[in-house]
Amino acid sequence: MKTLSLFFLLTGMCLGADTNSFPASSATWKDHFGSSDQAKNTVLCLMARGFFLAPTTNIQAVTEAWLKEHPKAQVITVSTMGPALENAPQSKVAFVWIVDGDHSLNVELVRRGCFSPQTQKLAEEQKLDIAQKDYDAFLEKVAEAGKAAKDGKVGVWKDK
């Protein structure tokens, strides 16, 4: 219930303009949800699915540390869903990647076991806002990171 309240709070906070890429430094994050003046009426999410039910751990700390190490990182909109709220037809939820060159916060979150690699896969009905080849390459990296996390029993895999 707390996460659902956060979702509605963030939806109301989103005040920026629609774009496919913008500086990550302009976003504010609370675990896997974010908002930015660069993305009007849009809740940013580091997970494509499972954002209310998937097990998670340590997202905030890993995100904050990664963003400090990557001050030039960009938010890339991967897929947009909407409307997010029935009474706000302009509202959206965007699955985003945070990238700095070849470095990816999303991959790092999976590698550290903050959430499973399945949270990074779009559902069939979701449409890509990026090139399919980029998405496919990302999924390969996420699968490798997920295997490493599971084999190392870190994060959500710790007690499994």
C-alpha positions in Angstrom: 0.0 0.0 0.0 2.9 2.3 0.8 4.3 1.8 -2.7 0.9 2.5 -4.3 0.8 5.8 -2.4 4.3 6.6 -3.6 3.2 6.0 -7.1 0.3 8.4 -6.8 2.5 11.0 -5.1 5.2 10.8 -7.8 2.5 11.0 -10.5 1.4 14.3 -9.0 5.0 15.5 -8.8 6.0 15.1 -12.4 6.2 18.5 -14.0 8.7 18.4 -16.9 8.6 18.0 -20.7 8.3 14.8 -22.7 11.7 13.7 -24.2 13.5 10.4 -24.8 16.7 11.4 -23.1 17.7 13.9 -20.4 20.3 14.3 -17.7 19.9 11.8 -14.8 20.9 14.6 -12.4 17.5 16.2 -13.1 15.6 13.3 -11.7 14.7 12.6 -8.0 14.5 8.9 -7.0 12.7 7.0 -4.3 13.7 3.4 -4.8 12.8 2.4 -8.3 10.4 5.3 -8.9 11.5 8.8 -10.0 10.3 12.1 -11.3 11.9 14.9 -13.2 11.0 18.4 -14.5 12.2 16.9 -17.9 9.3 14.4 -18.0 5.9 16.0 -17.6 3.2 14.0 -16.0 5.4 11.0 -16.1 6.4 8.6 -13.3 9.9 7.2 -14.2 10.5 3.6 -13.3 13.7 1.5 -13.3 11.5 -1.6 -13.7 9.5 -2.6 -16.8 7.2 -4.8 -14.8 6.7 -6.0 -11.3 7.2 -2.6 -9.8 4.6 -3.2 -7.1 5.1 -6.9 -6.4 8.7 -7.9 -7.3 11.0 -8.4 -4.4 13.5 -5.6 -4.1 16.4 -4.6 -1.8 18.9 -1.7 -1.4 17.8 0.1 -4.5 18.0 3.6 -3.0 21.6 3.2 -1.7 22.9 1.6 -4.9 21.2 4.2 -7.1 22.6 7.2 -5.1 26.1 5.8 -5.1 26.0 4.9 -8.8 24.7 8.4 -9.8 27.5 10.0 -7.7 30.0 8.0 -9.7 28.3 8.8 -13.0 27.4 12.6 -12.9 27.0 12.7 -16.7 24.5 9.8 -16.8 21.4 10.1 -19.0 17.8 8.9 -18.5 16.7 7.0 -21.6 13.0 6.4 -22.0 12.6 2.7 -23.1 8.8 2.3 -23.1 5.9 4.5 -22.0 2.6 3.3 -20.7 -0.4 5.4 -20.0 -2.6 6.8 -18.9 -1.3 5.9 -15.5 -4.3 7.4 -13.7 -7.9 7.2 -14.9 -8.7 10.8 -13.8 -5.5 12.2 -15.4 -5.4 11.1 -19.1 -2.0 12.8 -19.7 -0.3 10.8 -16.9 2.2 8.1 -17.9 4.6 5.6 -16.5 7.9 5.3 -18.3 10.3 2.4 -18.0 13.7 4.1 -18.2 17.4 3.2 -18.3 20.0 5.3 -16.6 23.2 5.1 -18.7 26.6 6.6 -18.8 28.4 5.4 -21.9 28.6 1.6 -21.6 27.6 1.8 -17.9 24.0 1.1 -16.9 22.4 1.6 -13.5 19.7 -0.9 -14.4 22.3 -3.6 -15.1 24.1 -2.7 -11.9 20.9 -3.0 -9.8 20.4 -6.5 -11.2 24.0 -7.4 -10.7 23.8 -6.4 -7.0 20.6 -8.3 -6.6 18.4 -5.2 -5.9 15.8 -6.9 -8.1 15.6 -9.8 -10.6 16.4 -9.5 -14.3 12.7 -10.3 -15.1 11.8 -6.8 -13.9 13.7 -5.4 -16.9 11.8 -7.3 -19.6 8.8 -5.6 -21.2 5.4 -7.3 -21.3 4.3 -8.3 -24.8 1.8 -5.4 -25.0 4.4 -2.8 -24.1 5.9 -0.9 -27.1 9.6 0.1 -27.4 10.6 3.8 -27.6 14.1 2.7 -28.6 15.6 0.5 -31.2 14.9 -3.3 -30.9 18.7 -4.1 -31.3 19.5 -1.8 -28.3 16.8 -3.5 -26.2 18.0 -7.0 -27.2 21.6 -6.1 -26.3 20.5 -4.8 -22.9 18.5 -8.0 -22.2 21.7 -10.0 -22.7 23.6 -7.8 -20.2 20.8 -8.1 -17.7 20.6 -11.9 -18.1 24.4 -12.1 -17.3 24.1 -9.7 -14.4 21.1 -11.7 -13.0 23.0 -15.0 -13.3 26.0 -13.5 -11.4 23.7 -12.2 -8.7 21.9 -15.5 -8.3 25.1 -17.5 -8.3 26.6 -15.1 -5.8 23.5 -15.2 -3.7 23.4 -11.4 -3.3 20.5 -9.1 -2.7 17.1 -10.8 -3.4 18.9 -14.1 -4.0 20.7 -14.1 -0.6 18.4 -16.6 1.1 17.6 -18.7 -1.9 
